[in-house]
């Protein structure tokens, strides 16, 4: 159902092209993210937030951000990749 939403996100900025990526496998690379998200449109930037402390490393998951050039492309990626 379209009512089912995964994770949490803030739609407060109607112009943002950024997507927050949570629960990333620590083995995934920015190159791999570029290949997956780049299918939906041109990207402005990709950033994985690598763990800096033992506590962050112990979580076993990373987070990051993907910024699209166009909001429409980001919305499409969110629709198709949310929860993956």
N, C-alpha and C positions, 0 to 999 in steps of 0.2 A: 504494500500500500504506500502511496505517496506521503501519507501522514507519518510513516515511520522515519525517524531521523536518527542518524548515527552521530555520536560525539556531540560536541558543543561548538557553536560558532556564533559570531556576532555579525548581524547584518546591518549594524548601525551606520556604516558609511556606504551610501548608495553609489559612490564612485570608485571604491577600492577595486583593485585588480589582484589583490593578494589572497592566497589561500593558505591557511594554516594546515600543516600536515602533522598529525599526531600518531603515536604508536608505530613509528618507523622501525623496521628491522635494522639493527646496527650494521648489517653487512651491505645495505643498499647504498649506492653512490649517487652523487649529484648527476653524473652522466646517465645513470639508469632512470632517475626521476625526469631528466630532460627528455628522454625517449618516450616515457609514458605520457607525461603531461603535454609535451610538444605536439602530440597528435591532435590536440584540440585548438591549437593556434600558436602564434609566435610568443615566446617567453621573454620577459624583461630580465628576470633573475631567478636563481635557485639558490637556496641556502639551507644546508643541514646544520642544525645546532648540535655540534659534537659535544659529548659529555666532558665537563671540565673538573668534576670532583668525583671522588670515590662513590659518593651517594648517587650521583647521576649515572655513573657506569653500572652500579649495582641494579638499577632499574631495568637494564637490558633492552631498553627501547629509546629511540631518539625522536626528536621532533624537527620540524623545519618549515620553510615557507617557499611557495612558488608564486611569482608575480607574472601575470600575463600582460601583454601589450594592450589587449582589449578586454573590457569587463565581460562582454558576451561570451568570449572564449572561456574565461574563468568560470562563469556560471555553468556552461556546458560541461566542463571538466568536473565541477563539483557534483553535478547531477549524475554523471556516469561513474565517477570514481569514489564517491562518498561511501565509506564503509569497507572499501577494498583493502 
